[in-house]
Structure formats: structure tokens, C-alpha cells
Amino acid sequence: MALQRRRWPQPGQVYVLATRHSGVVKVGHTTVCPHRRAAALSRQPGYRGFAPLTVAWAVAVPDCRRVERLAHRLLRRRRIRLHLGCREMFRVDVATACRAIETAAIAIRPKPPQWRRCWFALARAAARLRRAFGRIRR
């Protein structure tokens, strides 16, 4: 039986980088400053044709890997496939990419506990105990 490697939530930022070509953006995640990441990517060989990359939008999220992966799934039909070594490029405007990231962040947000439901279950259990054992005195 193979061991599964569990990935813990990684807090960070999911960003949208705008390129000099209108309508082409890069969606990615980082645990450092997005502006530093944009500068580093602009120097990489695959992204030089799109340089300069500028940060159009960034948001801090509790699990940047999952949010980015889900945003990529939402934008998958608009992906640009290039064999230059640059990935995660999409032919969408910045607003559409931002909406995809926001949707992904909302989708992975943990649901609040159902305190009201728990309270009613506890009240019903207390009522059953009172009926079974009579009124409990303090």
C-alpha cells in the first residue's frame, strides 16, 4: 500500500499578472511578494516574450495551491498552450481571471460549524433525559 502524501494548507497569495499583450494573463500563486514573483518571471526565458509582467491583482488566501488549481480548472477552456516553458497563461481579461479566483476562494472556504443544529440536537437529548429520569435538580 503506497503512502499518500498529504498537502497541508499553504497560506499565500493568488495573483493575476497582466502582460503587454492585451487579453493574456497569468494566474499563479506565491508565498512571497507578488511583485517579486512578477520580476523573477519576467527574467525567465519562457516569459520574456510577454515581459514586462505586472501585477494586476492579488489576494491573500488560506490555501493558495488549492485556490490556484481550482481557478485554473475554471479557466481551462481559455488556456494558451505554448511550448516555450511558460505555463498558466490564459486568454481572458483581468476581470474574468479575478472572478475565477474569487469563485475558487469561496468554494474552498471552510463552512462554518452548524452551531444552531448542534444546539437543537443537544436540547432534544436533554429533553429525552428529563423524560427518562425525571427533572434534574441542581
Secondary structure, 3 states (H helix, E strand, C coil): CCCCCCCCCCCEEEEEEECCCCCCEEEEEECCCHHHHHHHHHHCHHHHHHCCCEEEEEEEECCHHHHHHHHHHHCHHHECCCCCCCCCEECCCHHHHHHHHHHHHHHHCCCCCCHHHHHHHHHHHHHHHHHHHCCCCC
